[in-house]
């Protein structure tokens, strides 16, 4: 055997071992994160190239270390991430990062240190690049090529020349308003010093992976955040793509924009959608510009970055603020052309199109009027404490509402009793993860200039803490079980007698298995119990409030829904020429949920049983006497806020609902459905009044064929 062939064989063996470790840890983490989420849907996964090098550009980065795992769950290929070197230096995260073959990237902000004294700008007009220091030691602490960073991301500049301990010159003027305000203070401003970082080793590692036909994952925003729109993208991904293609013209590299859309990223058992965009080829003309260097290189990177940004906007939700996102979500729920049910991923796609339509026509008088009416409608929902998909349930009479109320209380009691033991066992986990994750979020918010509430770090810390605490807690329970059996007091000996003769190891393992099973049942039944609790509120309101209030709310929703549908059908073809009110699911793209598990299957089974019982109740009580809601006066305003009186709300909040079950009223039919939505009061994924987990009926969408 030749030396060369031996080296190739050794390399293949090492690669096989590396891939085995990667696959094992990937399987482990996908199961852990899959347990955290109730459902993760994938859209357009068929667009992922089956072979050849790929760069997955992923945004928005809303869930810190959970985001990479979501991509690993649904990408059909192995993906290796660029990870902050500061994270790789952490013992726990670094260990798993290396097992997943992460590529460390040094960031200047991670290595920045506070500089001595303060700095200021003496003459911003005549000498805009001349920085003056107060009690500074520039010659000792700084070198040419380092960067000066202002507090809270106000600005930064590279050091061009060090004149003395108290004077230096930067390569460019810091023109940002926040930077000028800080630098023109008489006392100056604190600053940090970031060293120059040579990224050649990182780029070499990336090029090597791409030349081997592997996949790289990168979050181009530079860090996680919880804003409602993407942060400006950094050019690192485009430099890698152009640099690798320039070095190897036959590479065939493609960039795949990947969007992550969470319903509630920080909540346990929430939902998410991952959406893959159309792969982007690397244009040869941009590669030629990149080879020229200088301004041509920068222009090539900027042009490719614009293309990548446009690709990401096609697979992400971007609104200027949270209130706009809630408004768009409410409008999407109220839109109803023809009778169809939408999956979770299709709802996300429809929301994306509503955002585009709203941004295009937001200044039209008709759109402004509907916006005010939707905001008023959302205010009513908050006042009543219900969600949009529960409004239709309030059409039923008191007799039917009372029967359904008792039926759900019965199911709530059953599920609560089954879930109680496992819930009690895991109370320490709930408390510790909640407290620690909030503290970590508070610390992350203080250290960040882009986070709003730092909700992007909560899920990560919940998972990491639970991953350590749960095994320790179950071990403690198992040890206590062994001690209890071996030293059982007289009153407990009859209970311990069946297992007294067992080996301690067998008792320990059985206790571990029992604790796991109890936790599983708590997860299944507790989840459904929470859904039932959320569905009881509309029934409670129907029992207490008069027909005038409930019927008016239903009528107002119907009126608002008709107007939104009419306006969308009128303006839709102007944005999408292929707009159609009849073709639906296939026009929004197909999606599927990966990694089905027995938890969801069991939950669906219990939901079916409960719905079957409710259907029987409806058939016995008031079949066919559905009440038509009162319509608002034709000459009056289309919509007005008409809350219950304060005395009625006091009665609602203080009196037990069981006291109102003795006053039956007219019998009515009920139509219900549930849609998991994205975010906010009118967008939460709570169950409907039936406790159902099926999507909300939607009625016609945009035709994308």
N, C-alpha and C positions, 0 to 999 in steps of 0.2 A: 504493500500500500504506500503510495507516495505521500510526502509530507503535506502537500496541498490538499489531497483528499482526506487526510486525517483531520486537518483543521476544519474542513467543511463538515465532516461528520460530527466533530466535537461541537461546532457552532449549532448544528441542527439539534443535537441532544440538549444543549443549554437552552435553545429557544423553546423546545418542547416542554422542558421543566418550567421555564418562565411562563409560558402560556397556560400550563396546568395550574400554577399558583394564581395567575390572573383570573382564570375561569372559576376557580373555587371561591375566591374572594368576591368576584362579581356576583356569583350565585347567592352568596351569603348576604351581601348588601341589598341586592334586589329583593330578597325575601323580607328583610327587615323593613325597608322603605315601603314595600308592597303591603305590609301589615299596617303601617302608619296611615296609608291612604285607603279610603273606602273604594275608590275607583280611579284608575288612570287610563284614559283613552288615548289612542294614537291615531293620527290622521296623516294620510299620504305617505305611509312608510314604504310604499312601492317605489317612491322616487329616489331612495337611497341606492347609489351605485353598488352593484354586487361585487365588483372587483376594482382594483386600482386605488391610488391614493386619494383621500378625501379629508378636507378640513370642515368639521362641523362648527359653524359659528352660531352660538347659542345666546339667546336673550329673550326676555329680560332676566337678569340674575336676581330673582326674587327670593331664593331659598337657600342661600349659602351652599353648604356641602350636600344638600339634598338634590339640588339641580343636576349635578353630574350623574347621580345614581338614576334619576328619571331617564336620562338619555341612554344609560347602560341597559336599562330594562327593555327599551324598545328599539334600539339600533340593532340591526341584524348582524353587525360586525363588531369587532373589538375596537374600542375607542380609548385613546390615551390622552390625558388632559395636561394642559399647561397649568401648573399649580404654583401659587405664591410660595417662594422659598421659605418665607416666615412660617407658613403653615406646615411645610414639609419638615421644619426643624422641631415641631411639636412631637412629643413621643407617640401619642396615640394616633393622631391624624397622619403624621409622617410615616408611621409603620404601614398603615393601610394605603397611603398614597404610593409608597414604593412597591407594595405588592400589586397595585393596579398600574404599575409602570408609568407613574406620573413624571412629567418633565418639570423640574423646578425652575422658576423664573424669579429673579431678584427684582424687587420694586424699590424705587428710591425712597418712597414714603416709609417703607418698613425699616430702612437703615438710617433715616434722618435723626439727627440729634440737635438738641437746643444749642444755639450759639450764645456766646457771652454778650451781655449788654443788650442794647436795642439799636435799631437802624431807622433812618429817616431820609427823606428826599428834600434837599435844601432848595433847589431851583428846578421845578418840574418842567419849565419851559426852555431855559437855556441849557441845562445839563440834565436831561431826563434819565440818563443811564448812570449818573454819578451818585453813588450811595454813600451816605455819611453815617458813621457809627458813634454811639455813645457808650463809653466803657467797653468797647469791643476789642478783640484780638484777632483781626483778620489774618495777619501774617502767620500766626501760629495755628489757627483752626481751619483756614481755607486754602484751597489750591485752585489754580485755573482749571476750569472744566466742571467744578462742583456747582451745585445749584443752591440758591437761597429760596426757601419756602416760607410764605407768609401764613399767619394763623387762619384756620377755617377755610383753606383753599382759596384765599383771596387773590393769590398770584404767585408766580415763581419766575426765576430768571437764572441763566447760566452766568457764572463768573468769568468775565473776559480778561480783567486785569486787576491785580492787587496793588494798590498804590502805597498804602501804609496800614497800620493797625486800625485806623478809623476811616479809611476811604478805599473804595473799590469801584470798578466800573463793570456793568453788566453788558451782555451781548445784545439785549433789546430793552426797550422801554416797557414797564409794566403799566398798561393803559386801563386795566380794569378799574371800575369805580371803587370797589371795595379795597383794592390795592392802594389807590391814590388816597383814600380816606385814612388808611392805616399809616401810610408813609409820610403824610403831611402833618401828623400830630406833633406838637412841640416836643413831647417826651419820647417820640419814636414808637416803634412797635417791636414786640418780640419776634424772633425768627428761628427757623431751623436750617440746618446744613445737611444737604443730601450729597453723598459722594457720587462720583461718576462711576457708572456700572458698565462693564464690558459684557455684552450679551452674546459674544461669538460662540461660546460653548452651548448656549441654549439653542441658537439658530442651527448650529451644526447637528445637535441631537434631533431637531425637528426635521431637517433636510434628510437625515439618515433614515428616520422612520418613513417619511414620504417616499423616498427612493425604494424602500422595501415594500411599497404598496400598502402601507398601513394607514390608519385613520387617526387624526388629531382632533381633539376637542378644545375649543377656546371660548371664553366669555369676554367679548371685546369691550364691554363697558368698563372693565378693569377692576370691578369689585361688586359685591352684592348690595342691594338697596331695596326699598319698599315703595318707590314712587310709582305713579300710574302711567308713566311713559318711560321709554328707554333713555338712558343717559347717552351723551355723545360717544360714538364708538372711537376706540383707539386704532391706530393704523398697523398694529403689530401683525394682525392676521393677513393683511394685504402685503406687507413686506415679506412675510413667510411664503405666501403663495407666489408672488412675483420672483422672489429670490430663488426659490426651489425650481421654478419653471425656467428661469434664465440659466441656471446651472445645468439643467437637464431638459432640453426642449421636447424630448419624447416622453416626458413624465405623464402627461394626461391627467393632471390634477384637476379636481372639481371642488367647489365650495358649496356646502349645503346649508342654507339658512334654516335654523331650527328655533321655533317659538315655544316657550313654556307659558302656559296660562293656568293659574291656580284659582280655585274658588275661594278657599281660605287657607293660605299657605302655612299658617302657624298652628292650625287646629288638627287635633288627632281625628282620624277617620274622615278627612275632607276629600275633595276631588280635584283632579288635575287633568289637563289635556296637553299633549305634546304634538306639535304640528311641523311636518317637514316640508320645506319649500322646494321650488324647482332648482336643481343643481346649476351652478354658475360656472361656465368655462372661463379659462384665463385667456383673454384676447392677446394675440401675438403682437399687435401694435403696442400694447401697454408693456409687454415684456421688452420690446426694443427700446422704448423710452426708459425703462428701468435700467437697462444696461448702460445708457448714456450717462447716468449719474446726475448730480446737481439738481437744478430746477426741473428737468425732464423726469427724473426719478420721483421727485415729490409729486409732480402732476400725475404720473401714472398711478401712484399709491392712492392719491385723492380720488381719481376717477373710479378705480376699482372699489374704494371704500364707499362711494356713493351708490354703486351697484349693489353692494352687499347690504347697505342700509335700506335700500328700496326692497330688497328681497326679504329682510327681516320684518319690515312693516307689513308685508303680506301675510305673515304668520303670527303676528303679535297684536295685542290690544294696546293702543296708545291714546290717552286722553290727557289734557293739561292738568286735571285735578280730579280728586275723588268724587266731588259732587257731579261733575260732568259724566263720569263713569256710571254713577247711580242713575242719572237721568237717562242715559243711553240704554242701560239694562232694563229700566222700566218700560221704555218705548218698545224695545224688542219683545218683551213679554206681552204687551198689549196688541202687537201686530198679528193679524189672523186672516190671511187670504182664504185658503182652502183647507179642508180637514186633513191634517197630517200630524204625525208625531215625530219629534226631532230627537236625535241622540245628543249627548252632551257636547261632543265635538262639533256637531252641526250648529248647535246654539252659539258656540264660540265664534264660528265662521259668520253666522248671521249678525252677531253683535259687531264684529269687525266691519261689516258692510254698513251697519247703522252708523258707526262712528264716521266712516267716510262720507255718508250722506249728510249727517248732521254738520260736519265741518264744511261741507260744500254749500249748504243752504241755510245755515244757522241765522242769517240776517233777513230771511224772508219773513214778512208779517205773519203768515200762517204758521211757520215753524216757531216763531216767538210765542204765539198764542198757545200752541200745543205744549210748548216747554213750560209755560206758567201753569197750565192745567195739570200736567203730569207732576210737577212739583207740589201742587196743591193736593193731588190725589195721594202722593207719597206721604204728605203730612197727615192726611186722614188715617192712612194705614198705621203710621206710628202712634197716632192718638188712640186708635182702637187696639193697638198691640198685636196686629195680625199682618200677614203677608199677602201679596197680590193673588197668589194661586189659591188662597183660602176664601176669597170673597164669594165665589159662587156657592160655597157651602152654606152661607147665611140665608139662602132662599128657603130653606126647609122650615117647617113649622115646629112648634114647641114639642109636640108629641114625638115626632121623629127625632128631633134633636135630643130629647131626653132619653129615648131608647138607645140611640147611638152613643150618647154620653156614658150611660151605664155599661154598655157593651165594651167600650174602650177602657173604662175604669177596671172592668173585670180582666181584660187582657193586660192592662198595666200592672195589676196586682200579681197576675201569674208570672209575667216576665220579670217584674221586680223581685219576687221571691227567688226565682231561679238565679238571677244575676247578683243577688245580695252577697252570698259567700265570697265569690271571686272579687267583688267590688271592695269588700272589707279587707281582703288579703292585700289588695293593691293600693289601699289608701296612702301608705307611705310613699309609693311611687308617684301618685298624683300630686301630693303636697311638695315633695322635693323637686320634681321636674318643673312644677309651676313656679316655685320660688326662685330656683336657680336660673331658669331661662329668662325670667323677668329681670333679674339682676344683670345677666349677661347682655340683655337687650339695652338696658340702661347704660351700661359701660360702652357698648358699641355705638349708641347714639351720641354719647359725649365725645367719642373719638372720631366721629364721622362728620363730613361736611355735606353729604348728599342724602342721608337717611332722614325719613320723616318720623317714624316711631320705632325704627329698628326691628320691625317684625320679621325681617328676613333671616334673623339668627335664631329665632325661638324654636322652630321645628328641629333644627340641627342639634341644639342643646337638649331638647326633650329626648331625642333618639339616643344621643350619646350617653346621657345620664341613665336613661332606662336600660340601656344595654349593659351597664355596669351594675346598676342597683337591683334589677329584677333577679339575676342569678344569685346575688348575695342574699337577697331577701328570701328567695325560695330555699336556699341552702340553710339559712337560719331556721325557717319553718320546719324543714326536714330533720334537722338536728334536734329541735325541740320535740318533734314527734317521737324520735327514738328515745329521748330522755323520759318523755311522758310514759311510753310503753314500759320501759324498764323500771321506772320508779312511780308507777301509778298509785295514787292514794286509794284507800278502801272503796270510796264511793265510785271511783272510775274503773276499778278492776273489771267489772262485767263488760265494759266497753272495750277494754284493751285485751281481754282474754283471747279473742280469736287470733290475734297476731303476736301473742307473747312468745310463742315458740319459734317465731321467724328469726332469721339472722338480722343483726342490726343493719347490715348493708341492704337487705331486701326491704326493710321498713323505710330506710332512707330513700331508696329509689322509688318506692311506691308513693311516698309522701311528695316527692318531687313531681311525679306524674300526676298525682291528684291535684296539686297546686296549679299545675299547668292547665289541666282540664277545667278546673273551676274558673281560671282566668279566661279561658276560651269561651265558656258559657256566659260569663259576665260580659264579654265583648259582644257576643251575638245578641243576647237578650237585652242587655243594657242599651245597646244601640237602638233597638226597636222600641224600648220603653221611652227613650228620649224623644223619638219620633212621635210616639203616641201623645206624650205630654204636650208637644208643640201643636198637635192637631186638635187638642181639646179646646183651645181658646175660642175659635169661631163658634163652636157649639155652645160654649158658656155664654157668649155674647147673644146668641140667638135665644137662649132661655131667658135672658134678663132684659135686653133691649127690646123696644117695641118694633113692630113691622115698619113703621115710618122710617126709622133710622137704617135698618138693614136693607130694606128694599131700595131706598134712595142711593145707598152706596153701590149696590149691584147695578142699578140703572145708570148711574154716572160712569161706572167702569165700562159698561157696554157702549155708551155714547162715545166715550173717549177712545175706546178701541176701534170703533167704526171710523172715526175721524182720522186716526193715525193710519189705519189701513188704506183709506181713500187717498190720503196725501202720499203715502209711500208708493201706491200703484200709479200715481200721477207723475211723481218725480223720479221713480226708479229707472225708467227707460233712458232718462237723460244722462245717468251715470253709467248704467249697464245697458247697452243697446239690445242685448239678448234677454233683457228682463222678462220674466213670465210669472203669472200668478197661479199657474197650474202645475208646472213641473217643480219638484221639490227636492227630495232626498239626494237624488243623483247630482243635482246642481250644486249642492253644498259639499260634495265629496263624501267618500266612505270613511268610516272609522271603525275601530274595534278596540275592545278592552283586553289587554294582555294579562297573563298570569292570573286566571280565574282561581278562586280559592273557595274552600268549603264554607268559610264564614259567610260570604255573600250568598251562596246557594242556600244555606240554612235560613238566612234572613229572608230571602225571597219566599221560601216555603211557608214561614210563619205569616208573612204578609198575605199570601194567598188564602190561608185559612181564615185570617181575620176578615178579609174582604168578602169571602164567601158567606160568613155569618152576617155581615152588614147588608149584603144583598138580600138575604132572607128577611132581615128586619124591615127593609124598605118595601118588600113585597107584602108583608103582613100589615104594615102601617102606611096608609095613604098612597096606594098605588094609583097613579093616573090623575091625581088632583093637584098637579103642580101649579104653583102660584106664579103668575106673571108679575114681574116687578113693576112698580109704578114708574112711569116715565116723567121726567121733569117737564114743567110747563113749556109749551112750544115758544111762547113769546118771551120767556124769561131767559136768563143766562144758561149756557150749556152746562155749566159746572159751578158748583159753589160748595164751600166747606160747611158742613152741617153736623157738627159733633153732638154727642149726647149731652144732656145737661149735667152740671157739676154734681147735682144730687144723685143722678143715675150712676155716674162714675164712682161716687163714694159707695153707693150700694154694691156696685160691681166689685170693688176692691176689698170690701169688708165682710161680705156675707158668703157663707158656704154655698157652693153651687148645688149641693144636694137639696137645699131648701126649696129650690125652684123647680124641682122635677115633678112636683105634685100638681102643676097647672098646665095640662096639655092644651094645645091649640089645634089649628087646622092641620090636616095631613098633607104632606107635600112630597114631591119627588126631588131627588138630588143628583146633580151631575158634578163629578169631581175628577181631579187629576193632579198630578204633582210633577213639577219640573225642577231639577236641580239647577240653580242659577249661579251667577258668578260672584256677586259681592254686595253687601249692604242690606238694609232692612227689606227692600223689595227684591233682593237678589239672592237671599240665602237659600241653601239646599235643604231646608227643613222639609219634613213630610207634609203632605196636604192633610185635609181633614179626614181622609180615609186612611192615612198612614201609608199610602202607596209610594213606591219608589220608581214608578214608570214615568217617562218624560211627559211634559205638558203638551197637549195637542197644539200644533201650530198649523197655519192654514195658507200655505203658498209662499214661495220665496223667490230669490233671484236665480235666473237661469244662467249658468256659467258655461254651457256647452258651446 
